[in-house]
């Protein structure tokens, strides 16, 4: 698309955001349910288009982890439709009074949630992001501009058409949903300069994409850098629970940002736990890279290098380190982690409290898998992504995180002296 066409598209999104902000919760929910039904009816159509992307991905040698993210089947389509229905059932944040105070002069000052306006989503590989973002932006009263990756071009396009047509039939303002039809990143630079029409950018994808967007954008960006996530097995951990948590955090879906990449084990638990967990993970196809102490407890594994402690493998690869105590585990996480998702397994409440107070991550877990760091698992229906920033949102970005606020001041003739 040429710059002028992109400009008109952004202007349209901005214009449509104003009437969208006034659409009732009832009408937004009705549209979301209609979108879910239309998506289910169009399942065969979606799968046909998805097969075009999969064929090109395999021919182009796309990594298996990315092909897994790209693939759509009937089960995934049903899950996406259910997510739309779930979002319809959530409370509408728009218009919610966050706080209200009456001043001594009689003024009533209300802090009220409002939509952000126009949100640009730049994303790779996952076609479900198209549906999630359209639904979340609709419910939170925001127009959305979608720029998906070329590897999911056909899938994103058909999902967009089905959902936007269903929303239009329910009276949702024209222009609320916009889709960039240009393949590759040629349009991205222009879009990131349109600060007069776009209010927020959310990149979802690999570290290279996110850094590129953050570097050149003239619009505020909410991002996550990497998912270098840790699980620390404390000296007072239940080893059976530890095994289940570690296996789930690494194996359940290794290609996502909340999967564990480094396992830390207290030296007091290492002699029993390291051989046990290495055997279990090895049987599940996990390649283990360990420090010297780990390799003494389980010989034959590859030696971990300094580079491994900062690696986001997104694959069945795991670095393992034995630490002296809780303090060393925390120092390791703070030095090498990405402030995304980190967990402690322990029966010691004091150790758990020190860990949660000290580890500066978007989500800190006690006795559970890092894989729960997800908008759907948090009851948000879906998410726009997981932010490791601190302003203005952190962690899963659901409906509330897609709003800002304004002050509404109610008076009865007061003037300032």
GIGIWO-V327329 format. One record per residue. N is the residue number from 1. RES is the residue in one small letter. PHI is phi as a letter, one per 20 degrees, with the letter a starting at -180 (none if undefined). D_LAST is the distance of its C-alpha to the last C-alpha in whole Angstrom. Layout:
n res phi d_last
N RES PHI D_LAST
N RES PHI D_LAST
This chain:
n res phi d_last
1 x none 56
2 x f 55
3 x g 51
4 x f 51
5 x f 52
6 x f 49
7 x f 46
8 x f 47
9 x f 47
10 x f 44
11 x f 42
12 x f 44
13 x f 43
14 x f 39
15 x f 39
16 x f 41
17 x f 38
18 x f 36
19 x f 38
20 x f 39
21 x f 36
22 x d 36
23 x f 39
24 x f 40
25 x g 41
26 x f 44
27 x f 45
28 x f 44
29 x f 47
30 x f 49
31 x f 49
32 x f 50
33 x f 53
34 x f 54
35 x f 54
36 x f 56
37 x f 59
38 x f 59
39 x f 59
40 x f 62
41 x f 64
42 x e 64
43 x g 65
44 x f 68
45 x f 67
46 x f 64
47 x f 67
48 x f 69
49 x f 67
50 x f 66
51 x f 70
52 x f 69
53 x f 67
54 x f 69
55 x f 72
56 x f 70
57 x f 69
58 x f 72
59 x f 74
60 x e 71
61 x m 72
62 x f 68
63 x g 68
64 x f 69
65 x f 66
66 x f 64
67 x f 66
68 x f 66
69 x f 62
70 x f 63
71 x f 65
72 x d 65
73 x c 67
74 x f 67
75 x f 65
76 x f 62
77 x f 62
78 x f 62
79 x f 59
80 x f 57
81 x f 57
82 x f 56
83 x f 53
84 x f 52
85 x f 52
86 x f 51
87 x f 48
88 x f 48
89 x e 48
90 x e 45
91 x f 41
92 x e 39
93 x f 36
94 x f 34
95 x n 31
96 x f 32
97 x e 28
98 x f 29
99 x b 26
100 x b 23
101 x c 20
102 x d 18
103 x e 15
104 x g 14
105 x e 11
106 x n 14
107 x f 14
108 x d 18
109 x d 18
110 x d 22
111 x d 24
112 x c 27
113 x f 30
114 x c 31
115 x f 34
116 x f 34
117 x p 36
118 x c 39
119 x d 41
120 x d 44
121 x d 47
122 x d 50
123 x b 53
124 x c 56
125 x m 59
126 x e 58
127 x f 58
128 x f 56
129 x f 53
130 x g 53
131 x f 53
132 x g 50
133 x f 48
134 x f 48
135 x f 48
136 x f 45
137 x f 43
138 x g 43
139 x f 42
140 x e 39
141 x n 38
142 x d 39
143 x f 42
144 x c 44
145 x d 47
146 x d 50
147 x c 52
148 x e 55
149 x f 58
150 x f 61
151 x f 63
152 x d 61
153 x g 61
154 x f 63
155 x f 62
156 x f 58
157 x f 59
158 x f 60
159 x f 58
160 x g 55
161 x f 57
162 x f 58
163 x f 54
164 x f 52
165 x f 55
166 x f 54
167 x f 51
168 x f 51
169 x f 53
170 x e 50
171 x n 48
172 x f 46
173 x g 45
174 x f 47
175 x n 46
176 x f 44
177 x d 47
178 x c 49
179 x c 52
180 x e 53
181 x e 57
182 x f 58
183 x f 60
184 x m 59
185 x d 56
186 x f 56
187 x e 53
188 x f 51
189 x g 50
190 x f 49
191 x g 47
192 x f 45
193 x d 44
194 x e 42
195 x f 38
196 x f 37
197 x c 39
198 x d 39
199 x e 37
200 x b 39
201 x d 42
202 x c 44
203 x e 48
204 x c 51
205 x r 54
206 x f 56
207 x g 54
208 x f 55
209 x f 53
210 x f 50
211 x f 50
212 x f 51
213 x f 48
214 x f 46
215 x f 47
216 x d 47
217 x f 44
218 x e 41
219 x d 39
220 x g 38
221 x c 41
222 x d 42
223 x b 45
224 x c 48
225 x e 50
226 x c 53
227 x d 54
228 x e 56
229 x d 56
230 x c 58
231 x c 59
232 x d 60
233 x e 63
234 x f 62
235 x f 65
236 x d 64
237 x e 64
238 x f 66
239 x f 68
240 x f 69
241 x f 65
242 x g 65
243 x f 68
244 x f 66
245 x f 63
246 x f 64
247 x f 66
248 x f 64
249 x f 61
250 x e 64
251 x d 66
252 x g 64
253 x b 63
254 x f 63
255 x e 62
256 x d 58
257 x f 55
258 x e 55
259 x f 59
260 x f 60
261 x d 61
262 x c 62
263 x d 63
264 x d 63
265 x c 65
266 x f 65
267 x g 68
268 x f 69
269 x d 69
270 x f 71
271 x f 74
272 x e 74
273 x e 71
274 x g 72
275 x g 76
276 x f 75
277 x f 72
278 x f 73
279 x f 76
280 x f 74
281 x f 72
282 x f 75
283 x f 77
284 x e 74
285 x n 74
286 x e 71
287 x e 72
288 x d 71
289 x c 70
290 x c 70
291 x f 70
292 x f 73
293 x f 72
294 x f 72
295 x f 75
296 x f 77
297 x f 76
298 x b 77
299 x f 79
300 x n 80
301 x e 76
302 x f 75
303 x f 73
304 x f 69
305 x d 68
306 x g 65
307 x f 64
308 x f 64
309 x f 61
310 x d 59
311 x e 61
312 x d 60
313 x f 63
314 x l 62
315 x b 66
316 x e 68
317 x c 68
318 x b 66
319 x e 66
320 x c 67
321 x c 66
322 x e 67
323 x d 64
324 x f 65
325 x a 62
326 x g 58
327 x f 57
328 x f 59
329 x f 58
330 x f 54
331 x f 55
332 x f 57
333 x f 55
334 x f 52
335 x e 54
336 x d 56
337 x f 54
338 x d 51
339 x m 49
340 x d 50
341 x b 52
342 x b 53
343 x c 55
344 x c 57
345 x d 60
346 x a 60
347 x d 61
348 x e 59
349 x f 55
350 x f 54
351 x f 55
352 x f 54
353 x f 50
354 x f 51
355 x f 52
356 x f 49
357 x f 46
358 x e 48
359 x e 49
360 x e 46
361 x c 47
362 x f 45
363 x b 48
364 x d 49
365 x d 52
366 x c 54
367 x l 58
368 x b 57
369 x f 58
370 x f 56
371 x f 57
372 x e 54
373 x f 51
374 x b 51
375 x g 48
376 x f 51
377 x f 52
378 x e 48
379 x n 48
380 x e 46
381 x n 49
382 x a 49
383 x b 47
384 x e 46
385 x q 48
386 x d 47
387 x e 44
388 x d 45
389 x f 42
390 x d 39
391 x c 36
392 x e 35
393 x c 38
394 x b 41
395 x n 44
396 x f 45
397 x e 43
398 x d 43
399 x f 41
400 x f 37
401 x f 38
402 x e 38
403 x c 34
404 x d 31
405 x b 28
406 x c 24
407 x d 21
408 x d 21
409 x d 17
410 x d 18
411 x c 15
412 x c 15
413 x o 13
414 x f 9
415 x c 6
416 x e 4
417 x e 0
